[in-house]
Amino acid sequence: MGDRIELPPLHEERLPNGLEVVVARRPGVPLVAVRLVLPAGSALDPVRGEGLASLVVQCARRGTKARSGREIDEAAEALGAELGASADEDSSGFGISAPAESLAPLLDLVLEVATSPSFPAKEVDRIRRREAAGLANLLDEPGAVADRAMLRAAYGAHPYAHAPDGRMRHLARLQRADLVAFHRRYFGAPGATLVLVGAVDPEKALALARRRLAGWKGADSPPPVPPAPEPGSRRVVVVDKPDATQVQVRIALPAFARSSPEYIPAVVANAVFGGGFTSRLMEAIRVNRGLSYGVRSRFATSRAGGLFFVSSFTKTATAGELVEVALEEARRYCDGGPGAEELERAKAYLAGLYPLSLETHDQLAEKLADLRLFGLPVEHVTEYRERVRAVTADECLAVARRHFPLDGRGVVVAVGPARDVAPQLERFGPVEIVPAKQVV
């Protein structure tokens, strides 16, 4: 079998209403994971309504046409489960896991919440205020502020430029009618995927899905996919936080979508550069210079595009030095690519780690749902380790030269006292100073 990952046989069916159903039988542990994913995420939030998609999924489970939020909680508890609901930039999802013998009520509960929420006004107001209060608390977490500022700086006006949980002043504007309209417009069977993984009979599970979902329609067509983001010229954003004792640093620029053929070579290239404890960035910034206890880089990918970014923190006095070292390491990597030994070490690490992401029914259900969302064949899972081991140094070098922050590309974001930080970063590009409160 070698490196190939063996998955249980997938039983798939596209219902007449456009819903994709995927069933994977995993005997053994007598559980089943149910996951419903809709291609409607925060990228569809209105311009002054950031956080709407996230608010929709959270409020959906707080009441339907048939049950109150408390009754939904009690129904899930009776099944020995907890109903999850979440939204990211590309999708909204509902998931639950419980004994396989409870598949029918599990499926009914997920579908009820996803297809017929009543959005009780009191619950909407309560959750909206709770989320706004949570965002206010983020001001005490410089790392979270930096991540949010990075999205805005790197993506600009693109729909991916804000975090799914939105912004305080936007949440304050949202009303129940906004949630109802979003749900009516974007939550429908076309483009949605239902995944069932566990100790279930595939034919019986498919028949159950047909009976329960045949009448669901909702939106007439899948929501649109946003355009690909475009990189801009180098600039610096300093988020002024006068009370910060350290500086959070991000260096980022738009990259490719999850479906890109560059994905696997990029994962390998990044593992060498900044994706692990023995990476080049860690060696240069922590071991050799003592500028930070931690630094990492990553390719974060979505349906329409993605980001490559470097993330670290340092003393206020050394913010400029850390950025200079990180950019110099990127240039050095792009001059010669990875060495043979570090490349093999990175590939062995990635290939060995991957099976851990498929161990549970929930993990496999999420992976299968992602494949459908991103339009990828199952070979992206079954052949993952083989493809990782086949990546060459030349492929890593090519990916790095296209997507690392070279030649004035990308943005530098720093969260800290602007008076001390901004002068250090002027050599990297035009500096914009933003109050921390504007970020959340």
C-alpha positions in Angstrom: 0.0 0.0 0.0 3.0 2.3 0.6 2.0 5.9 1.3 -1.5 5.7 -0.2 -4.2 6.4 2.3 -7.1 4.0 2.2 -10.5 5.5 2.8 -13.8 3.6 3.2 -15.8 3.4 -0.1 -17.7 6.6 -0.8 -21.3 6.3 -1.7 -22.4 9.5 -3.4 -25.6 10.8 -4.9 -26.7 14.2 -6.2 -30.4 14.8 -5.4 -32.7 16.5 -7.9 -32.7 19.6 -5.7 -28.9 20.0 -6.2 -27.7 18.7 -2.8 -24.7 16.4 -2.8 -24.9 13.5 -0.3 -21.7 11.5 0.6 -21.8 8.5 2.9 -18.7 6.7 4.1 -19.2 3.5 6.2 -16.6 3.1 8.9 -17.4 0.0 11.0 -16.0 -0.3 14.4 -16.7 2.6 16.7 -20.6 2.7 16.7 -20.8 6.4 16.0 -21.9 8.5 13.1 -20.8 12.1 12.2 -23.3 14.2 10.3 -22.1 17.4 8.6 -24.0 19.8 6.4 -22.0 22.4 4.6 -23.4 25.3 2.5 -21.2 27.5 0.3 -22.3 30.7 2.0 -19.7 32.3 4.3 -18.5 35.7 5.4 -17.3 36.6 1.9 -21.0 37.2 1.3 -21.4 39.7 4.2 -22.6 43.1 3.1 -20.2 46.0 3.1 -21.4 47.5 6.4 -22.6 44.2 7.8 -19.4 42.2 8.5 -20.2 39.2 10.8 -23.7 38.6 9.3 -23.0 35.0 8.1 -21.5 34.0 11.4 -24.5 35.5 13.2 -26.9 33.6 11.0 -25.5 30.2 11.8 -25.2 30.9 15.5 -28.8 32.2 15.7 -30.1 29.4 13.5 -29.7 26.9 16.4 -31.4 29.1 18.9 -34.9 28.5 17.5 -36.8 27.0 14.5 -40.4 27.0 13.4 -40.9 23.8 15.4 -38.6 24.2 18.5 -37.1 26.8 20.8 -33.4 27.0 21.4 -33.7 25.3 24.7 -35.7 22.4 23.1 -33.0 22.1 20.4 -30.4 21.8 23.1 -32.4 19.2 25.0 -32.9 17.2 21.8 -29.2 17.1 21.1 -28.5 16.2 24.7 -31.0 13.4 24.6 -29.0 12.0 21.7 -25.8 12.3 23.6 -24.5 15.0 21.3 -23.8 18.7 20.9 -24.9 20.5 17.8 -22.2 22.6 16.3 -22.6 25.6 14.0 -19.8 27.7 12.4 -19.0 30.0 9.5 -15.8 30.8 7.7 -15.0 32.9 4.7 -16.4 30.4 2.2 -19.0 28.3 4.0 -21.5 27.8 6.8 -21.8 24.5 8.5 -23.7 22.4 11.0 -22.4 19.2 12.5 -23.3 16.6 15.1 -21.9 13.3 16.2 -23.7 10.6 18.2 -24.4 6.8 18.3 -25.1 5.5 14.8 -28.5 4.1 15.9 -29.7 7.7 16.2 -28.9 8.7 12.6 -32.5 9.6 11.7 -33.1 12.1 14.6 -29.6 13.4 14.2 -30.2 14.2 10.5 -33.6 15.7 11.3 -32.1 18.0 13.9 -29.3 19.3 11.6 -31.8 19.8 8.7 -34.3 21.6 10.9 -31.8 24.1 12.2 -30.3 24.7 8.7 -33.5 24.9 6.7 -36.1 26.4 9.0 -34.7 28.8 11.6 -37.1 31.3 13.1 -34.4 33.7 14.3 -36.2 34.7 17.5 -35.7 38.5 18.0 -34.6 38.1 21.7 -32.0 35.5 20.8 -30.7 37.5 17.9 -30.3 40.6 20.1 -28.6 38.5 22.9 -26.2 36.8 20.6 -25.4 40.0 18.7 -24.5 41.8 22.0 -22.5 38.8 23.2 -20.4 38.7 20.0 -19.8 42.4 20.1 -18.6 42.1 23.7 -16.3 39.3 22.6 -14.8 41.5 19.9 -14.2 44.2 22.5 -12.2 41.8 24.6 -10.0 41.1 21.6 -8.4 44.5 22.1 -6.5 42.8 25.0 -5.1 40.2 22.6 -2.5 41.8 20.4 -2.1 38.6 18.3 -5.7 38.5 17.4 -5.7 42.2 16.6 -2.7 41.6 14.3 -4.4 38.8 12.5 -7.4 40.9 11.8 -5.4 43.9 10.7 -3.4 41.5 8.4 -6.5 40.4 6.5 -7.6 44.0 6.0 -4.1 45.1 4.8 -3.4 42.2 2.6 -6.8 41.7 1.0 -7.8 45.4 0.7 -11.4 45.6 -0.6 -11.7 41.9 -1.3 -14.5 40.0 0.4 -11.9 38.0 2.4 -10.6 41.2 4.0 -12.5 40.7 7.3 -12.7 38.0 9.9 -15.9 35.9 9.9 -17.0 37.2 13.3 -17.2 40.7 11.9 -16.6 44.1 13.6 -18.3 45.7 16.6 -19.8 48.6 14.8 -21.1 46.4 12.0 -22.7 44.0 14.4 -24.5 46.9 16.1 -26.3 47.7 12.8 -27.5 44.2 12.1 -31.2 43.4 12.6 -33.3 40.2 12.6 -34.5 41.1 9.1 -30.9 41.0 7.8 -30.5 37.4 9.1 -33.8 36.3 7.6 -32.8 37.8 4.2 -29.3 36.3 4.2 -30.7 32.9 5.0 -33.4 33.1 2.4 -31.0 34.2 -0.3 -28.1 31.9 0.3 -29.1 28.8 2.3 -30.4 26.3 -0.2 -29.8 22.8 -1.5 -27.9 23.8 -4.7 -24.2 23.7 -3.9 -24.7 22.2 -0.4 -23.1 19.0 0.8 -24.4 16.5 3.4 -21.7 14.1 4.7 -22.4 11.0 6.8 -19.5 9.1 8.2 -19.6 6.1 10.6 -21.1 2.8 11.4 -24.1 3.1 9.0 -25.4 1.1 6.1 -24.7 3.3 3.0 -27.9 2.4 1.1 -30.1 3.0 4.1 -28.4 6.3 4.8 -28.8 7.5 1.3 -32.5 6.4 1.3 -33.0 8.3 4.6 -31.3 11.4 3.1 -33.6 11.2 0.0 -36.7 11.1 2.2 -35.7 13.8 4.5 -34.2 16.2 2.0 -36.2 15.8 -1.2 -38.5 18.7 -0.4 -35.7 21.2 0.5 -35.0 23.8 -2.0 -34.2 27.2 -0.5 -32.0 29.3 -2.8 -32.3 28.7 -6.5 -28.6 28.5 -7.2 -25.3 28.3 -5.3 -23.9 31.7 -4.1 -21.3 33.3 -6.3 -17.6 32.7 -5.7 -15.7 35.9 -5.2 -13.0 37.0 -7.6 -9.3 36.1 -7.0 -7.6 38.7 -4.8 -4.7 40.6 -6.3 -1.4 41.5 -4.6 -0.4 45.1 -4.2 2.8 47.0 -3.6 4.7 46.9 -0.3 3.2 49.1 2.5 3.3 49.1 6.3 0.3 49.3 8.7 1.1 50.0 12.3 -1.8 49.4 14.6 -1.3 51.7 17.5 -1.6 50.0 20.9 0.3 52.3 23.3 0.0 49.9 26.3 1.6 46.9 24.4 4.9 45.7 25.9 5.7 43.6 22.8 5.1 44.0 19.1 3.1 41.5 17.1 4.4 41.3 13.5 2.8 40.0 10.3 4.2 40.0 6.8 1.6 38.9 4.2 0.5 38.9 0.6 -2.3 37.2 -1.4 -1.6 33.8 -2.8 -3.5 31.0 -4.6 -6.8 29.1 -4.0 -7.1 25.7 -2.3 -7.8 24.0 -5.7 -4.5 25.3 -7.2 -2.0 22.7 -8.3 0.6 24.7 -6.4 -0.9 23.7 -3.1 1.2 20.6 -2.3 4.5 22.0 -3.4 3.7 25.2 -1.4 3.0 23.1 1.7 6.4 21.4 1.4 8.2 24.7 0.6 6.7 26.4 3.6 7.5 23.5 5.9 11.2 24.1 5.2 10.9 27.9 5.3 8.8 28.6 8.4 6.3 25.8 9.0 8.0 23.9 11.9 10.3 24.2 14.9 13.4 23.4 12.8 12.5 25.8 10.0 14.8 28.4 8.5 12.8 31.3 10.0 13.0 29.7 13.5 16.7 29.2 13.1 17.3 32.7 11.9 15.0 34.6 14.3 15.0 32.6 17.5 18.2 30.6 17.5 20.6 32.9 15.8 19.3 36.4 16.8 17.1 35.8 19.8 14.5 38.2 18.5 11.5 36.0 19.4 10.5 32.8 21.1 8.4 31.8 18.1 7.9 32.5 14.4 6.0 30.7 11.7 4.9 31.0 8.1 1.9 29.5 6.4 -0.1 29.3 3.2 -3.8 29.8 4.2 -6.1 28.9 1.2 -9.7 29.4 0.4 -12.0 29.0 -2.6 -11.1 32.2 -4.4 -7.5 32.7 -3.2 -5.4 32.7 -0.1 -2.6 34.3 1.8 1.1 33.6 2.5 2.1 35.1 5.8 4.8 35.2 8.4 3.8 35.6 12.0 5.9 36.5 15.0 6.4 38.9 18.0 9.3 40.7 19.5 10.4 43.5 21.8 9.4 46.9 20.8 13.0 48.0 20.1 13.6 45.1 17.6 10.4 45.1 15.4 12.4 46.5 12.4 15.2 44.0 12.9 12.7 41.1 12.9 11.1 42.2 9.7 14.5 42.7 8.0 15.6 39.2 9.0 12.4 37.6 7.8 12.6 39.3 4.5 16.2 38.4 4.1 15.5 34.8 4.8 12.8 34.9 2.1 15.3 36.3 -0.3 17.9 33.7 0.6 15.4 30.9 0.2 14.5 32.2 -3.3 18.1 32.4 -4.3 18.7 28.7 -3.9 15.6 26.8 -2.7 15.7 24.1 0.0 18.6 21.9 0.6 18.3 18.1 0.0 18.4 17.1 3.7 16.0 19.8 4.9 13.6 19.0 2.0 13.5 15.3 2.8 13.0 16.0 6.5 10.1 18.3 5.8 8.4 15.8 3.4 8.8 13.0 6.0 7.3 15.2 8.7 4.3 16.2 6.5 3.7 12.6 5.3 3.8 11.2 8.8 1.6 13.8 10.3 -1.3 13.7 7.7 -3.0 10.5 8.8 -3.7 12.0 12.2 -6.1 14.5 10.6 -8.3 11.6 9.5 -8.6 9.5 12.6 -12.1 10.3 13.8 -15.4 10.2 12.0 -15.7 14.0 12.5 -12.3 14.6 11.0 -13.1 12.5 7.9 -16.5 14.1 7.5 -14.9 17.6 7.6 -12.3 16.5 5.0 -14.9 15.1 2.7 -17.0 18.2 3.0 -13.9 20.4 2.2 -13.2 18.3 -1.0 -16.7 19.1 -2.3 -16.5 22.8 -1.3 -13.2 23.3 -3.1 -14.1 21.1 -6.0 -11.3 18.6 -5.4 -11.2 14.8 -6.2 -10.8 12.3 -3.4 -7.2 11.7 -4.6 -6.2 14.9 -2.8 -6.6 12.8 0.3 -5.7 9.3 -0.8 -2.6 10.4 -2.6 -1.6 13.2 -0.3 1.5 11.5 1.1 2.6 10.3 -2.3 2.3 13.8 -3.8 4.2 15.3 -0.8 7.1 12.9 -1.2 7.2 13.6 -5.0 7.8 17.3 -4.6 11.1 18.5 -5.9 13.4 21.3 -4.8 12.8 23.1 -8.1 9.0 23.1 -7.4 9.6 24.5 -4.0 11.8 27.2 -5.4 9.3 28.1 -8.1 6.4 28.4 -5.5 8.6 30.6 -3.2 9.6 32.9 -6.0 5.9 33.4 -7.0 4.5 33.8 -3.5 7.1 34.9 -0.9 7.3 38.6 -0.1 10.0 39.6 -2.5 10.6 42.7 -4.7 8.4 45.1 -2.7 5.4 42.7 -2.6 3.2 42.2 0.4 2.3 44.2 3.5 4.0 44.5 6.9 1.6 44.8 9.9 2.8 45.6 13.4 0.7 46.0 16.6 2.3 48.0 19.3 3.1 51.6 20.4 3.2 53.5 17.1 5.5 56.2 18.4 8.3 53.6 18.9 7.4 51.1 16.1 6.6 53.3 13.1 10.1 54.9 12.6 11.7 51.4 12.5 9.4 50.2 9.7 9.6 53.3 7.4 12.3 51.6 5.3 9.9 48.9 4.3 7.3 51.1 2.7 4.7 53.9 3.2 3.5 53.7 6.8 -0.2 54.0 7.8 -1.0 54.3 11.5 -4.4 52.9 12.6 -5.9 53.0 16.1 -6.5 49.5 17.5 -10.2 50.2 18.0 -10.7 50.5 14.3 -9.5 47.0 13.7 -12.3 45.3 15.7 
